[in-house]
Amino acid sequence: MKNKEYIEITGDNHFSTSIKTPLRADAFEKSDDEKIKNIAHHFEMIMQEMGLDLKDDSLSGTPYRVAKMYIKELFYGLNPINKPKLSTFENKYGYRKMLIEQNITIDSACEHHFLPIIGHAHVAYIPKDKVIGLSKINRLVDYYARRPQVQERLVLQILNDLQDVLETKDVIVSVTAKHLCVSSRGIKDQSSFTTTLEYGGCFTESATRNEFLKVIALETL
C-alpha cells in the first residue's frame, strides 16, 4: 500500500513524458459497452463511499450516466477509431497567405484531477500544395481535447497532425483556457487562465508569428 506522502508527491507531478497521451497496450480490447458497465460499477462504489443514497430517484441512474458520458462524450478522443478523417484538397487557388481558424471551442479535462478545461483554440497555416476543409480543423481540435489532457500536449498534438496532413511545417496553434483545477480547488484563483503556443516553419519568424497574434487579438464577429 502506498503511503499518503508518496501519493501526494506523485499527485503533484504534472510533467508528461511524451506528446502522446499515456495509454496502455490493451486500452481498446474491451468494447465501449463493457467499459461503460465497469465504470458505472466503480462510480457507484465512489458514490456509496461518499454516503449518497443511490436508491433515491435522482441518483439511481447517475453511475450509468457518468460512465456513458466518459466513454461517449467527454473522452471519446481517447479512441483512435473516433479520429476525424482529415481530407485535404489540391491548392488550386494558389493561395499562399495565412489562413486562420479562430475561437475553436476547447472542452477538455485535466488529467491530474479530471476537472474541466474550457477555452478556445486558434489555428493557422500557410498552404503549399494542400489545403484542408475548415471544419476538419475544428474536428481535430475537439478530438484531441476530448481526453484527459495537459494543455502543453494538446497544442503539440494538434500541430503535429496538421503539419503531417498538410505536408508543411508552416502551422501555428494557440490555446487559451481556464482550468477548473485552479479555479475551484487548491489556490481557487477565479480570474487566471493559461495560454500555450506551438509553431513551426515560417512561424518561427517573429514577423509572421506577430501577424497571427495580432489577428487573433482582434474582436471579430
C-alpha positions in Angstrom: 0.0 0.0 0.0 1.4 3.4 -1.0 1.7 5.8 1.9 -0.1 9.1 1.9 3.1 11.2 1.4 4.0 9.2 -1.7 0.5 9.6 -3.2 0.6 13.4 -2.6 4.1 13.7 -4.2 3.2 11.8 -7.3 -0.1 13.6 -7.5 1.6 16.9 -7.8 3.9 15.6 -10.6 2.5 17.4 -13.6 5.2 16.5 -16.1 4.4 14.4 -19.1 7.0 12.1 -20.7 5.6 12.3 -24.3 3.3 14.2 -26.6 1.3 11.0 -26.9 -1.5 10.5 -24.4 -0.4 7.8 -22.0 -2.3 4.7 -22.9 -1.8 1.0 -22.0 -1.3 -1.5 -24.9 -4.7 -3.1 -24.0 -6.6 0.2 -23.9 -9.1 -0.8 -26.6 -9.5 -4.6 -26.1 -12.8 -4.0 -24.3 -15.9 -2.7 -26.1 -17.4 0.6 -25.2 -20.4 -1.2 -23.6 -18.0 -3.2 -21.4 -16.2 -0.1 -20.3 -19.4 1.7 -19.5 -20.6 -1.2 -17.4 -17.4 -1.3 -15.4 -17.1 2.4 -14.9 -20.7 2.6 -13.8 -20.0 -0.1 -11.2 -16.9 1.7 -9.8 -18.6 5.1 -9.8 -21.4 3.6 -7.8 -18.8 2.5 -5.3 -17.4 6.0 -5.2 -20.9 7.5 -4.5 -21.6 4.9 -1.8 -18.3 5.8 -0.1 -19.4 9.4 -0.1 -22.5 8.4 1.7 -25.0 9.1 -1.1 -28.2 7.1 -1.2 -28.4 5.5 -4.7 -32.0 4.4 -4.0 -33.0 8.0 -4.5 -34.7 8.6 -7.9 -32.3 11.5 -8.6 -29.2 9.4 -8.0 -30.1 5.9 -9.1 -29.1 6.5 -12.7 -26.1 8.6 -12.1 -23.4 5.9 -12.3 -24.5 4.8 -15.7 -24.9 8.4 -16.9 -21.4 9.3 -15.8 -19.9 6.2 -17.4 -21.7 6.8 -20.7 -20.6 10.4 -20.6 -17.0 9.5 -20.0 -16.8 7.0 -22.9 -19.1 8.5 -25.5 -18.7 12.3 -24.9 -16.0 13.7 -22.6 -13.3 11.3 -23.5 -14.3 9.9 -26.9 -10.9 11.3 -28.2 -9.0 8.6 -26.5 -10.1 6.0 -29.1 -8.3 6.4 -32.4 -11.3 4.9 -34.2 -13.0 8.2 -33.5 -10.3 10.3 -35.1 -11.8 12.6 -37.8 -10.7 11.9 -41.4 -8.6 14.9 -42.4 -9.5 15.3 -46.0 -7.2 17.6 -48.0 -7.6 19.2 -51.4 -5.2 20.5 -54.0 -4.4 24.1 -53.6 -5.9 25.0 -56.9 -6.3 28.7 -56.0 -2.6 29.1 -55.4 -3.4 30.7 -52.1 -0.2 31.3 -50.2 -1.1 33.6 -47.4 -2.1 32.8 -43.8 -5.4 31.0 -43.2 -6.6 31.3 -39.6 -9.4 29.4 -37.9 -10.3 31.3 -34.7 -12.2 30.7 -31.5 -12.5 27.0 -31.8 -14.2 25.7 -28.6 -12.0 23.8 -26.2 -13.9 21.5 -23.9 -11.5 19.2 -22.2 -10.4 17.8 -18.8 -7.1 17.9 -16.9 -5.6 14.5 -16.4 -4.5 15.4 -12.9 -7.9 16.0 -11.3 -10.4 15.2 -14.1 -11.8 18.7 -13.8 -12.8 20.8 -16.9 -10.5 22.8 -19.1 -12.6 25.3 -21.1 -11.4 27.9 -23.6 -10.6 28.4 -27.2 -8.0 27.4 -29.8 -6.7 29.5 -32.7 -5.1 27.6 -35.6 -3.3 29.0 -38.7 -1.3 27.6 -41.5 0.2 28.8 -44.8 -0.8 26.5 -47.6 1.7 24.9 -50.0 0.3 22.2 -52.3 -2.6 21.2 -50.0 -5.5 22.9 -48.2 -7.8 21.4 -45.6 -11.6 21.8 -45.1 -12.2 24.3 -42.3 -14.5 22.1 -40.3 -11.7 19.4 -40.2 -9.5 21.7 -38.1 -12.4 22.2 -35.6 -13.0 18.4 -35.5 -9.3 17.7 -35.0 -9.1 20.2 -32.1 -12.2 18.7 -30.5 -10.8 15.1 -30.9 -7.6 15.9 -29.1 -9.4 18.0 -26.5 -11.8 15.2 -25.6 -9.5 13.2 -23.5 -7.7 13.7 -20.1 -5.3 16.3 -21.2 -2.3 18.6 -20.5 -2.6 21.9 -22.3 1.0 21.8 -23.5 0.5 18.3 -25.0 -2.8 19.4 -26.6 -1.2 22.1 -28.8 1.6 19.8 -29.8 -0.8 17.0 -30.9 -2.9 19.4 -33.0 0.2 21.0 -34.5 1.9 17.7 -35.4 -1.1 16.2 -37.1 -1.8 19.3 -39.2 1.9 19.5 -40.2 1.7 15.9 -41.3 -1.5 16.1 -43.3 -0.7 19.4 -44.9 2.9 18.4 -45.6 4.2 21.7 -44.3 5.8 23.0 -41.1 4.1 26.3 -41.5 1.5 25.8 -38.8 0.8 27.6 -35.5 -1.6 26.6 -32.7 -2.6 28.7 -29.7 -4.9 27.6 -26.9 -6.2 29.9 -24.1 -8.2 28.1 -21.4 -9.4 28.2 -17.9 -8.6 25.2 -15.7 -11.1 24.4 -13.0 -8.5 22.5 -11.1 -7.0 26.0 -10.4 -10.3 28.0 -10.0 -12.3 25.5 -8.0 -9.7 23.8 -5.8 -6.3 24.5 -4.4 -5.5 28.2 -4.9 -9.1 28.8 -6.1 -8.0 31.6 -8.4 -11.1 32.6 -10.3 -9.5 35.0 -12.8 -6.4 33.3 -14.2 -6.2 31.5 -17.5 -3.4 29.6 -19.4 -2.1 30.2 -22.9 0.0 27.8 -24.8 1.6 28.4 -28.2 3.3 26.0 -30.5 4.5 26.6 -34.1 7.0 25.6 -36.8 8.3 26.7 -40.2 7.8 30.3 -41.1 6.0 31.0 -37.8 9.4 30.8 -36.1 10.0 34.2 -37.7 8.7 36.9 -35.3 7.1 39.0 -38.1 4.9 36.1 -39.3 4.1 35.0 -35.7 3.2 38.5 -34.7 0.8 38.8 -37.7 -1.0 35.8 -36.4 -1.1 37.1 -32.8 -2.4 40.5 -34.0 -5.3 38.9 -35.9 -6.4 36.6 -33.1 -6.3 39.6 -30.7 -8.9 41.4 -32.7 -12.5 41.3 -31.7 -14.3 39.7 -34.6 -17.9 38.5 -35.4 
